[in-house]
Amino acid sequence: MSFVTKYKDAFLILISVLLYFTFAYFLERTDFNKLLFLWCSLFVCFYFLIKSKTINLTTLIGLTILFRLIFLFAIPNLSQDFYRFIWDGRMILEGINPYLSLPETYIQQGLHPIAETNNLYHGMGEMNGSHYTNYPPLNQLCFFIAALFASKSIFGSVIVLRVIIILADIGILYFGKKLLEKLQLPVRNIFWYVLNPFVIIELTGNLHFESVMLFFLVWSLYLLFQKKWIWAAVIFAFSISVKLIPLLFLPLFYQWFVKKEQKWILGFKKLIGFYTIVFLTTILLFLPFYSSELIENYSNSVGLWFRNFEFNASFYYVFREIGYWFRGYNEIAIIGKITPVLTILFLLFITFFRKNKSMNQLITALLFGLCFYYFTATTVHPWYLATPLILAVFTKYRFPVIWTLVIILSYQAYSNLPWKENLYVVFVEYLILYSLMGYEILKHRKYYKIVK
């Protein structure tokens, strides 16, 4: 046994620690070449650590926590959203409803409702500060906890928010491992998520709360598999109340309840009960913030993502170019209304015409339903990929893992001042993704049998 072979695991761990430390404390988002080098190097180390036959589960769990703790005292360097998180949390602490006011209003009036008002506003940016918050109530609870423990320190708030996200990822590891065991899938699959550099950097490092949402989602799926559908509905509502994206999944539970029961009427009653509990729980969580203006402000804020913003899109950019050819200007306002309809039609198709009765089939349907939405969306930020990644862990598909690698190409836009996307780079990202996805779909065609 050579020296390299004997100590390769220790070498990979050491290199990973150094790379993560450099990423956390010595990287600017505009330095794309350095960003690309660190990102790809970390993925190489990640792959060989996952594939190592000499690293046991206990060590992998330890690395999961160690790599995250490296970021504990780092200020996020790839995203500025956390300034808005801290703003919202401090507003709640002061007894002010964050859904009813704009940060820019306070700045224009020279008011300072919370500590570090100016720093937080300039940190979040004018675009973020000019829109109503779109973060659901349990996400706001996380922001409030940060304000409770660090009401006058941005640095302290960052640490609290990061601890919450790390704890959520540990929860995903726990319930993900249990669900994999129930599905008789390799337990090590969960490390494709928890050890993925994308997850560690985008969620723990840059404080995106997909981790908390996915903790509740995986927990809910585990409870559903255990036939505890009432509690599964409650926890599923918690997931929605962190990020709205799980709302897309609701139609896909039809076959799980109706087709699995010998008496379809009993299954249909359970399905209606599941939906009722989900919606009532979600509404109850919003009630503390209820106001006559809440629905209008919140819906307008969410709608902006469909009508105004565009970033790292796929088919939307094709539709946009067609619009330019025929109309001579950007048709985002129209396309942004059509693509959600296409997503709904696709979800309904796989709800009623594809087999989704087993948990494996159900999660596969969730994966492709969500991916279709992202493929047609106007905006696909890197951290969005955490959801397809965790779903892929419970299936035979691995194309989301590759997507988390090539998504780094989207950051090329920030190397330009002001930022500007290079559509050739975006094309390369999606060419790699669609090639692998197409290959895997052909390889696993049995998951797409039409319901008889």
DAWO-V964466 format. One record per run of one state. SS is the DSSP state (H for helix, E for strand, - for the rest). FROM is the first residue (numbers start at 1). LEN is the number of residues. If there is no record, write none. Layout:
# DAWO-V964466
SS_FROM_LEN / SS_FROM_LEN
This chain:
# DAWO-V964466
-_1_2 / H_3_23 / -_26_6 / H_32_20 / -_52_5 / H_57_13 / -_70_12 / H_82_12 / -_94_4 / H_98_3 / -_101_2 / H_103_6 / -_109_8 / H_117_8 / -_125_1 / H_126_4 / -_130_7 / H_137_13 / -_150_4 / H_154_29 / -_183_4 / H_187_8 / -_195_2 / H_197_9 / -_206_4 / H_210_16 / -_226_3 / H_229_12 / -_241_3 / H_244_15 / -_259_5 / H_264_24 / -_288_6 / H_294_14 / -_308_3 / E_311_1 / -_312_3 / H_315_13 / -_328_4 / H_332_22 / E_354_1 / -_355_4 / H_359_18 / -_377_2 / E_379_1 / -_380_2 / H_382_11 / -_393_6 / H_399_17 / -_416_7 / H_423_21 / -_444_1 / H_445_4 / -_449_1 / E_450_1 / -_451_2
